[in-house]
Amino acid sequence: MHYRIFDCWRLAAALLIMAYHFLYFAPPGREAYIEALHRLLPLLDMFFMISGFLIAGRYAGRVSTLGDYGLFLQRRVARLYPLHLATLAVFAAIGLAVALGWIQASDPERWNLALLPLHLLALHALGLQDVLAFNYPSWSIGAEFFCYALFPLVVLAAKRAGLAGLVALLVLWVSGLEIAGRSGFFPGGNWMAADTQGAYRAFADFTLGAIVASLVASRPFAVVSHRPGLLALGFAFLSMVFSWNGYLTLLGFALAMLLTALAETARPDSTRRLAPLMPFARVSFGIYLLHPVMETIFLSIVWKRMLQPADGAGFYWFWLVPMGATVLAALASERWFERPFGAALASAGRGAEGPRAVSA
């Protein structure tokens, strides 16, 4: 089952996050826009929830041995790591230039080469560093890999106790997050806003997505219209806009996912009109990881150093350029870099012996 609506949600979230980050280069008066988009940052939780939903739905019944788990990890690394490595290389080169004194940086902590091993190993969302270094949104990649590493917990909970096991796992995990927050582990005590410690936040979202997948598989009630899902999604947006309790936002996302997935599985053709958007929705991950690269080129250099001093272009016209460049770069990356590189990684070590080599 391919969920077109979830793909569109991820695309919209990636575009909004990109717009939010680009706004920091806008002229005075931008503060209201930044604050408005800042309230939508829980959309990152939706990313992890959709990931948990899709991963649990596809792999929960297929990971029962160490070999299965190794094959699962290999496929996920093949999907996410190539672009993470490529974008990291770009920012590591900038970090080297800063270290050699070739360029001056206003935020030198971001370019600390001592943090590079954490990023190479995708460990930079475990609270081992205090700053978002290099490709700053890539903490979510480290968080995703953390969720994949703990995926056997989701599988075990589901196999031992079904939906009740998954709910128990979520309650235990969130309880631990609340205790850690009150002890000062998370800035401000709020685990829902964590980034450098975002792996722990992500696994809660991931598990909640797996719970939704379990509910969809059992089809507890019939839903054929997409209106209920859209209403639940609207509630989640109201919760973000008016800064209601974060648990209400997560509940709204979970309910929206449940109702939408039930409707789309009942009537797969109901989302056929979204098919033209799928080539763009498929590269949401690329848009998310590549937009800081375009930010560096078009905003840090072209806008800030050339156009802004000369007052050569209005910002809110110009910012469409890095946005468009990001989408085009993501399309090109998916076709000519991520797909072939990922295919090579996914098949590595799986010669004549097949998955047995991965298990070894």
C-alpha positions in Angstrom: 0.0 0.0 0.0 1.4 3.4 -1.0 0.0 6.3 1.0 0.1 9.3 -1.3 -1.4 11.6 1.3 1.4 10.9 3.8 3.9 11.6 1.0 2.3 15.0 0.4 2.3 15.7 4.2 6.0 15.1 4.3 6.6 17.3 1.2 4.6 20.1 2.8 6.5 19.8 6.1 9.9 19.8 4.3 8.9 23.0 2.3 7.7 24.8 5.5 10.8 23.9 7.4 12.9 25.2 4.5 11.0 28.4 4.4 11.4 28.8 8.1 15.2 28.5 7.9 15.5 30.8 4.9 13.5 33.5 6.7 16.4 34.2 9.0 18.1 36.0 6.1 15.1 38.3 5.5 15.3 42.0 6.3 13.9 43.5 9.5 10.2 42.8 10.0 10.7 39.1 9.5 10.2 38.3 13.2 6.5 37.8 13.0 6.9 35.3 10.1 9.7 33.5 11.9 7.6 33.1 15.0 4.6 31.9 13.1 6.6 29.2 11.3 8.6 28.3 14.5 5.3 27.2 16.0 5.0 24.6 13.2 8.3 22.8 14.2 6.4 19.9 15.7 5.9 18.9 12.1 9.3 17.1 12.6 7.4 14.8 15.0 5.0 14.0 12.2 8.1 12.9 10.0 9.1 10.4 12.7 5.5 9.2 13.2 5.1 8.5 9.5 8.4 6.8 9.5 7.3 4.5 12.4 4.0 3.8 10.7 5.6 2.8 7.3 8.5 0.9 8.8 6.3 -1.1 11.2 3.8 -1.8 8.5 6.4 -3.1 6.1 9.0 -4.8 8.3 7.4 -5.7 11.7 6.4 -9.2 10.4 9.7 -9.6 8.5 12.3 -9.1 11.2 12.5 -12.2 13.3 16.2 -13.2 13.2 19.5 -11.5 13.4 19.9 -11.9 9.7 16.6 -10.2 9.1 17.6 -7.4 11.3 20.9 -7.0 9.5 19.2 -6.9 6.1 16.7 -4.3 7.5 19.5 -2.1 8.7 21.4 -2.4 5.5 18.4 -1.3 3.5 17.7 1.7 5.7 21.4 2.8 5.6 21.3 2.5 1.9 18.3 4.7 1.7 19.4 7.5 4.0 23.2 7.5 4.4 24.4 8.4 0.9 22.8 11.9 0.9 23.7 12.5 4.5 27.4 11.7 3.7 27.4 13.9 0.6 25.9 16.9 2.4 28.2 16.3 5.4 31.2 16.4 3.0 30.2 19.8 1.8 30.0 21.3 5.3 33.1 19.5 6.5 35.0 21.2 3.7 33.7 24.5 4.9 34.7 23.5 8.5 38.2 22.8 7.2 38.4 26.2 5.5 37.3 27.8 8.8 39.9 25.9 10.7 42.7 26.9 8.3 41.6 30.6 8.5 40.7 30.8 4.9 37.2 32.1 5.7 35.6 33.7 8.8 32.6 32.2 10.4 30.1 34.0 12.7 29.3 30.7 14.4 32.6 28.9 14.8 31.1 26.2 17.0 29.1 24.9 14.0 32.3 24.1 12.2 34.1 22.3 15.0 35.9 19.4 13.2 36.1 17.5 16.4 32.4 16.8 16.1 32.8 15.2 12.6 33.1 11.6 13.8 29.7 11.9 15.6 28.2 13.0 12.3 29.9 10.3 10.2 28.6 7.6 12.6 25.1 9.3 12.8 25.5 9.7 16.6 24.9 13.4 16.7 21.3 13.3 18.0 22.2 11.4 21.2 23.1 14.4 23.3 26.9 14.0 22.8 27.2 17.5 21.5 25.6 20.8 22.5 25.3 22.5 19.1 23.8 21.7 15.7 27.0 21.4 13.7 27.7 21.1 10.0 24.4 20.3 8.2 22.2 21.4 11.1 18.9 19.6 10.2 20.8 16.3 9.8 20.2 15.6 13.5 17.0 13.9 12.4 19.1 11.4 10.3 20.9 10.4 13.5 17.5 10.2 15.2 16.1 8.0 12.4 19.1 5.6 12.7 18.5 5.5 16.5 14.9 4.4 15.8 16.1 1.7 13.4 18.6 0.5 16.0 15.8 0.1 18.5 13.2 -1.3 16.0 13.6 -4.8 17.6 11.9 -3.4 20.7 8.9 -2.4 18.6 8.8 -5.9 17.0 9.2 -7.7 20.3 6.5 -5.6 22.0 4.1 -6.2 19.1 4.8 -10.0 18.9 4.5 -10.5 22.7 1.5 -8.4 23.5 0.2 -6.8 20.2 -1.3 -3.3 20.5 -1.1 -3.4 24.2 2.6 -4.2 24.1 3.2 -1.2 21.8 1.2 1.1 24.1 3.1 -0.1 27.1 6.4 0.5 25.3 5.3 4.1 24.5 4.2 4.8 28.0 7.4 3.5 29.5 9.5 5.5 27.0 7.6 8.7 27.5 7.8 8.3 31.2 11.5 8.0 31.0 11.6 11.2 28.8 9.6 13.1 31.3 11.9 12.0 34.2 15.0 12.9 32.1 13.4 16.3 31.3 12.7 17.1 34.9 16.3 16.1 35.9 17.7 18.7 33.4 18.8 16.4 30.5 16.7 18.3 27.9 17.0 22.1 27.6 14.1 23.7 29.3 12.9 20.3 30.5 10.9 19.8 27.3 11.8 16.6 25.4 9.4 17.5 22.6 11.7 20.4 21.5 15.0 18.3 21.6 17.3 18.4 18.7 20.9 17.6 19.8 19.1 15.0 22.0 16.4 14.4 19.4 17.0 10.7 19.0 15.0 10.0 22.2 12.2 12.3 21.2 12.1 10.6 17.8 11.7 7.1 19.2 8.6 8.1 21.0 7.1 9.5 17.8 8.3 6.4 15.9 6.6 4.1 18.4 3.4 6.1 18.2 3.5 5.7 14.4 3.9 1.9 14.9 0.8 2.0 17.2 -1.2 3.7 14.4 0.1 1.0 11.9 -1.2 -1.7 14.3 -4.6 -0.1 14.5 -4.8 0.3 10.7 -4.0 -3.4 10.3 -6.8 -4.4 12.6 -9.3 -1.9 11.0 -11.2 -1.1 14.3 -13.8 0.9 12.4 -14.6 1.8 8.8 -13.6 5.2 7.3 -14.1 5.9 3.6 -13.9 9.7 3.6 -10.8 11.8 4.0 -12.7 14.6 5.8 -12.2 13.1 9.3 -8.5 12.9 8.8 -8.3 16.4 7.5 -10.3 17.6 10.5 -7.9 15.8 12.9 -4.9 17.3 11.0 -6.5 20.8 11.3 -6.8 20.2 15.1 -3.1 19.4 15.2 -2.3 22.6 13.3 -4.4 24.6 15.7 -2.6 23.1 18.6 0.7 24.2 17.1 -0.4 27.7 16.2 -1.9 28.4 19.6 0.9 26.6 21.5 -1.4 24.2 23.2 0.0 21.2 25.2 2.4 19.2 23.0 0.6 16.0 23.8 -2.5 17.4 22.1 -0.4 18.0 19.0 0.9 14.5 18.9 -2.5 13.1 19.5 -3.9 15.2 16.7 -1.2 13.9 14.3 -1.8 10.3 15.4 -5.6 10.5 14.9 -5.1 12.2 11.6 -2.8 9.4 10.4 -5.2 6.7 11.6 -8.3 8.2 10.0 -6.4 9.1 6.7 -4.8 5.6 6.5 -8.1 3.9 7.0 -9.7 6.0 4.3 -6.9 5.5 1.8 -6.7 1.8 2.3 -10.5 1.5 1.9 -10.4 3.6 -1.3 -6.9 3.6 -2.8 -8.1 5.4 -5.9 -9.4 8.3 -3.8 -5.9 9.9 -3.9 -5.2 9.3 -7.6 -5.4 13.1 -8.2 -2.3 13.4 -6.1 -0.2 11.2 -8.4 1.4 14.2 -10.3 2.9 15.4 -7.0 4.5 12.0 -6.2 7.8 12.8 -8.0 8.2 15.8 -5.8 6.9 14.1 -2.7 9.4 11.3 -3.2 12.3 13.7 -2.7 11.0 15.3 0.6 14.1 13.8 2.3 16.4 15.4 -0.2 14.7 18.8 0.1 15.2 18.6 3.9 18.9 17.7 3.8 19.9 19.8 0.8 18.2 23.1 1.7 21.1 24.2 4.0 23.5 23.7 1.1 21.4 26.0 -1.1 21.1 28.4 1.9 24.9 28.6 2.0 25.2 29.3 -1.7 22.3 31.6 -2.4 21.7 33.3 0.9 24.9 33.3 2.8 26.9 34.2 -0.3 24.8 35.6 -3.2 22.2 37.4 -1.1 24.1 38.5 2.0 27.4 39.4 0.3 26.2 40.6 -3.1 22.6 41.5 -3.5 21.7 42.8 0.0 24.5 45.4 0.2 23.6 46.6 -3.3 19.9 46.4 -2.6 19.7 44.6 -5.9 16.6 42.4 -5.3 13.7 42.1 -2.9 14.3 39.3 -0.5 10.8 37.8 -0.7 11.3 37.5 -4.5 14.8 36.2 -4.3 14.1 33.5 -1.7 12.1 31.6 -4.4 15.5 31.0 -6.1 17.1 28.9 -3.4 13.8 27.1 -2.8 13.5 26.2 -6.5 17.2 25.2 -6.6 16.7 23.0 -3.6 13.8 21.1 -5.2 15.7 20.7 -8.5 18.8 19.5 -6.6 16.7 17.0 -4.7 15.2 15.6 -7.9 18.6 15.3 -9.5 20.1 13.7 -6.4 17.4 11.1 -6.1 17.7 10.1 -9.7 21.4 10.2 -10.3 23.0 9.9 -6.9 20.9 8.4 -4.1 19.2 5.7 -6.2 22.4 4.2 -7.8 24.5 4.7 -4.7 21.8 3.3 -2.4 21.3 0.3 -4.7 25.0 -0.5 -4.5 24.9 -0.3 -0.7 21.7 -2.4 -0.4 23.2 -5.2 -2.5 26.7 -5.1 -0.9 27.6 -8.4 0.7 24.6 -10.2 -0.8 26.3 -12.2 -3.5 25.8 -15.9 -4.0 25.0 -16.5 -0.3 22.3 -13.8 -0.3 21.1 -12.6 3.1 23.3 -15.1 4.9 26.3 -12.9 4.3 24.5 -10.0 5.9 23.7 -12.2 8.9 27.4 -13.1 9.3 
